[in-house]
Amino acid sequence: MFKAFSYTTIFTALLFSSSTFAANTVIAGSTSVSTLLEPFIDEYNKDNKPLVDLQSIGSSAGIKLLVDDTVNLAISSRELTDKEKETLNSTLSLYDAIAIVVHPDNPITEFIYREHLENLSR
């Protein structure tokens, strides 16, 4: 229930922010976020104009298109870089989870690249 409420809230916010555009609104970016938004956008597009066009092309590609003023909104599964923050603003709306799953018979007992993981979290 919380997830459905969160997704609905996010999509509603996107639509309200895009309702001032006269032409179709183009949202581009994260494939994982696009998967969550797609059913809401499909339902919205059945009865509303202008339409919302969702392009699932990856976070960095969506951000680049937004910087280039090609799309109206970008969705991202990563934080903005310092350079992107010079021209863009972002709002955190969801957290994405990643799990590493291995078979019990896997002989690896320790994550070898621990220092890389620690560098990523900084």
Backbone as numpy.savetxt, mean C-alpha at the origin, in Angstrom:
# Nx Ny Nz CAx CAy CAz Cx Cy Cz
-13.42 -8.91 12.21 -14.24 -7.72 12.21 -13.38 -6.47 12.21
-12.32 -6.45 13.04 -11.46 -5.28 13.09 -10.80 -5.03 11.73
-10.35 -6.11 11.06 -9.72 -5.94 9.75 -10.70 -5.33 8.76
-11.92 -5.85 8.72 -12.91 -5.32 7.78 -13.19 -3.85 8.07
-13.30 -3.51 9.34 -13.52 -2.12 9.71 -12.34 -1.26 9.27
-11.13 -1.75 9.50 -9.93 -0.98 9.14 -9.86 -0.77 7.64
-10.10 -1.82 6.86 -10.03 -1.70 5.40 -11.10 -0.75 4.90
-12.29 -0.84 5.46 -13.38 0.05 5.05 -13.03 1.49 5.39
-12.49 1.70 6.56 -12.10 3.04 6.97 -11.04 3.61 6.04
-10.05 2.82 5.70 -8.99 3.28 4.80 -9.57 3.63 3.44
-10.39 2.75 2.91 -10.94 2.99 1.58 -11.83 4.22 1.57
-12.63 4.39 2.61 -13.48 5.57 2.70 -12.64 6.83 2.73
-11.55 6.81 3.48 -10.67 7.97 3.53 -10.07 8.26 2.17
-9.68 7.21 1.45 -9.14 7.41 0.11 -10.18 8.03 -0.82
-11.40 7.56 -0.73 -12.44 8.09 -1.61 -12.77 9.53 -1.28
-12.85 9.86 0.01 -13.12 11.24 0.37 -12.00 12.15 -0.09
-10.77 11.67 0.03 -9.65 12.51 -0.40 -9.61 12.64 -1.91
-10.19 11.68 -2.63 -10.13 11.71 -4.08 -11.40 12.29 -4.70
-12.42 12.58 -3.90 -13.70 13.01 -4.45 -13.64 14.39 -5.08
-12.57 15.13 -4.83 -12.46 16.46 -5.41 -11.94 16.43 -6.84
-11.49 15.27 -7.32 -10.97 15.16 -8.67 -12.14 15.02 -9.65
-12.08 15.76 -10.74 -13.15 15.71 -11.73 -13.05 14.45 -12.59
-11.83 14.03 -12.89 -11.62 12.85 -13.72 -11.49 11.62 -12.81
-11.34 10.48 -13.44 -11.13 9.26 -12.66 -9.92 9.42 -11.74
-10.03 8.84 -10.56 -8.94 8.85 -9.60 -8.07 7.62 -9.84
-6.77 7.83 -9.90 -5.85 6.72 -10.12 -5.03 6.52 -8.85
-5.12 5.31 -8.31 -4.36 4.90 -7.14 -3.40 3.82 -7.60
-2.11 3.97 -7.29 -1.12 2.99 -7.74 -0.17 2.65 -6.61
0.32 1.41 -6.63 1.34 1.05 -5.66 1.28 -0.38 -5.20
1.47 -0.56 -3.92 1.67 -1.83 -3.25 0.71 -2.94 -3.69
1.27 -4.07 -4.05 0.43 -5.20 -4.45 -0.33 -5.78 -3.25
0.28 -5.76 -2.07 -0.42 -6.32 -0.91 -1.58 -5.42 -0.48
-1.40 -4.11 -0.53 -2.48 -3.21 -0.17 -3.55 -3.20 -1.25
-3.14 -3.30 -2.52 -4.10 -3.34 -3.62 -5.06 -4.51 -3.47
-4.55 -5.64 -3.04 -5.37 -6.83 -2.83 -6.48 -6.55 -1.82
-6.17 -5.76 -0.80 -7.17 -5.43 0.21 -8.19 -4.41 -0.31
-7.74 -3.47 -1.12 -8.63 -2.41 -1.60 -9.49 -2.82 -2.78
-9.04 -3.77 -3.57 -9.72 -4.11 -4.82 -11.21 -4.40 -4.66
-11.65 -5.23 -3.71 -13.09 -5.49 -3.60 -13.90 -4.23 -3.28
-13.36 -3.34 -2.47 -14.05 -2.10 -2.13 -14.14 -1.18 -3.35
-13.06 -1.10 -4.10 -13.06 -0.25 -5.29 -14.02 -0.80 -6.35
-14.02 -2.12 -6.53 -14.95 -2.72 -7.49 -16.40 -2.39 -7.12
-16.72 -2.49 -5.86 -18.08 -2.20 -5.41 -18.40 -0.72 -5.58
-17.46 0.14 -5.23 -17.66 1.58 -5.38 -17.89 1.95 -6.84
-17.10 1.38 -7.75 -17.18 1.72 -9.17 -18.50 1.29 -9.82
-19.23 0.36 -9.20 -20.51 -0.07 -9.77 -21.53 1.06 -9.82
-21.52 1.93 -8.82 -22.57 2.94 -8.69 -22.07 4.38 -8.64
-20.80 4.62 -8.84 -20.27 5.97 -8.65 -19.41 6.43 -9.81
-19.42 7.73 -10.01 -18.54 8.39 -10.96 -17.95 9.59 -10.23
-16.75 10.01 -10.46 -15.78 9.37 -11.34 -15.32 8.03 -10.76
-14.77 7.21 -11.60 -14.30 5.90 -11.21 -12.96 5.98 -10.49
-12.67 4.94 -9.74 -11.36 4.79 -9.10 -10.63 3.69 -9.85
-9.44 4.01 -10.36 -8.61 3.06 -11.09 -7.48 2.63 -10.19
-7.41 1.34 -9.87 -6.38 0.81 -8.98 -5.33 0.08 -9.81
-4.08 0.50 -9.67 -2.97 -0.13 -10.38 -2.04 -0.79 -9.38
-2.00 -2.10 -9.41 -1.17 -2.88 -8.49 0.20 -3.10 -9.14
1.13 -2.16 -8.88 2.41 -2.18 -9.59 3.62 -2.19 -8.65
3.39 -2.23 -7.36 4.49 -2.21 -6.40 4.64 -0.84 -5.74
5.10 -0.86 -4.50 5.20 0.37 -3.71 6.08 1.42 -4.37
7.30 1.05 -4.74 8.24 2.03 -5.31 7.73 2.61 -6.61
7.14 1.77 -7.46 6.60 2.25 -8.73 5.44 3.22 -8.49
4.57 2.92 -7.54 3.46 3.83 -7.22 3.95 5.16 -6.70
4.96 5.13 -5.84 5.51 6.36 -5.30 6.16 7.18 -6.42
6.89 6.52 -7.31 7.52 7.23 -8.43 6.45 7.92 -9.30
5.35 7.21 -9.58 4.29 7.82 -10.38 3.65 9.01 -9.67
3.56 8.95 -8.35 3.01 10.07 -7.59 3.97 11.26 -7.64
5.26 11.00 -7.48 6.26 12.07 -7.58 6.20 12.72 -8.96
6.01 11.89 -10.00 5.94 12.38 -11.38 4.58 13.01 -11.71
3.67 13.05 -10.73 2.33 13.61 -10.90 1.51 12.86 -11.97
1.72 11.54 -12.04 1.00 10.69 -12.99 -0.24 10.08 -12.37
-0.22 9.86 -11.04 -1.36 9.30 -10.32 -1.79 10.26 -9.23
-3.00 10.04 -8.70 -3.53 10.91 -7.65 -3.10 10.48 -6.25
-3.00 9.18 -6.05 -2.64 8.63 -4.74 -1.70 7.45 -4.93
-0.79 7.27 -3.99 0.08 6.09 -4.01 -0.14 5.32 -2.71
-0.11 4.00 -2.82 -0.19 3.15 -1.64 1.13 2.39 -1.55
1.65 2.28 -0.34 2.98 1.71 -0.19 3.05 0.78 1.01
3.85 -0.26 0.87 4.11 -1.19 1.98 5.47 -0.90 2.60
5.99 0.25 2.31 7.27 0.65 2.90 7.21 2.13 3.24
8.14 2.56 4.09 8.21 3.97 4.44 8.83 4.75 3.31
8.56 6.03 3.27 9.18 6.90 2.29 10.66 7.08 2.61
11.47 7.21 1.57 12.88 7.53 1.77 12.99 9.01 2.13
14.15 9.42 2.61 14.35 10.83 2.95 14.13 11.72 1.73
14.59 11.28 0.57 14.42 12.06 -0.65 12.93 12.19 -1.01
12.17 11.08 -0.88 10.74 11.12 -1.17 9.99 12.03 -0.21
10.46 12.08 1.04 9.82 12.93 2.05 9.97 14.42 1.74
10.91 14.76 0.86 11.09 16.16 0.48 9.90 16.69 -0.30
9.20 15.80 -1.02 8.07 16.24 -1.85 6.75 15.57 -1.50
6.77 14.53 -0.68 5.55 13.79 -0.37 5.30 13.73 1.12
4.05 13.54 1.49 3.65 13.28 2.88 3.00 11.91 2.91
3.14 11.23 4.03 2.52 9.91 4.16 1.79 9.79 5.48
0.83 8.88 5.50 0.09 8.56 6.71 0.08 7.06 6.88
0.55 6.58 8.01 0.55 5.15 8.29 -0.87 4.71 8.60
-1.35 3.70 7.89 -2.72 3.25 8.12 -2.80 1.78 8.50
-1.85 0.98 8.10 -1.86 -0.45 8.40 -0.44 -0.96 8.61
-0.33 -2.05 9.32 0.94 -2.77 9.43 0.83 -4.05 8.63
1.91 -4.42 7.98 1.98 -5.65 7.21 2.84 -6.63 8.00
2.51 -7.89 8.00 3.26 -8.89 8.75 3.97 -9.85 7.79
5.15 -10.25 8.18 5.92 -11.23 7.41 6.30 -12.36 8.36
6.11 -13.57 7.91 6.47 -14.74 8.71 7.39 -15.64 7.90
8.41 -16.14 8.54 9.29 -17.12 7.90 8.89 -18.48 8.45
8.47 -19.35 7.56 7.96 -20.66 7.96 8.84 -21.72 7.31
9.31 -22.66 8.12 10.13 -23.75 7.59 9.58 -25.08 8.08
9.88 -26.11 7.35 9.47 -27.46 7.73 10.28 -27.91 8.95
9.69 -28.69 9.85 10.42 -29.15 11.04 11.69 -29.94 10.71
11.75 -30.55 9.55 12.95 -31.31 9.17 14.06 -30.43 8.60
13.82 -29.15 8.47 14.83 -28.25 7.93 16.03 -28.22 8.89
17.25 -28.44 8.38 18.42 -28.52 9.27 18.91 -27.16 9.78
18.41 -26.07 9.28 18.86 -24.76 9.73 18.31 -24.50 11.13
19.20 -24.16 12.05 18.79 -23.93 13.44 18.94 -22.48 13.87
19.62 -21.67 13.06 19.82 -20.27 13.42 19.76 -19.42 12.15
19.22 -18.23 12.30 19.14 -17.31 11.17 20.52 -16.73 10.94
21.17 -17.12 9.87 22.56 -16.78 9.59 22.74 -15.28 9.33
21.77 -14.66 8.71 21.90 -13.26 8.31 21.29 -12.30 9.32
21.45 -12.59 10.58 20.87 -11.79 11.64 21.31 -10.32 11.57
22.59 -10.08 11.24 23.07 -8.69 11.18 22.36 -7.90 10.08
21.97 -8.56 8.99 21.23 -7.88 7.94 19.82 -7.52 8.43
19.20 -8.41 9.16 17.88 -8.15 9.71 17.94 -6.96 10.68
18.97 -6.92 11.51 19.11 -5.81 12.45 19.32 -4.50 11.72
20.07 -4.51 10.63 20.28 -3.28 9.84 18.97 -2.80 9.22
18.11 -3.73 8.81 16.84 -3.36 8.19 15.91 -2.67 9.19
16.00 -3.04 10.44 15.09 -2.48 11.45 15.52 -1.10 11.93
16.67 -0.63 11.49 17.13 0.70 11.91 16.56 1.78 11.04
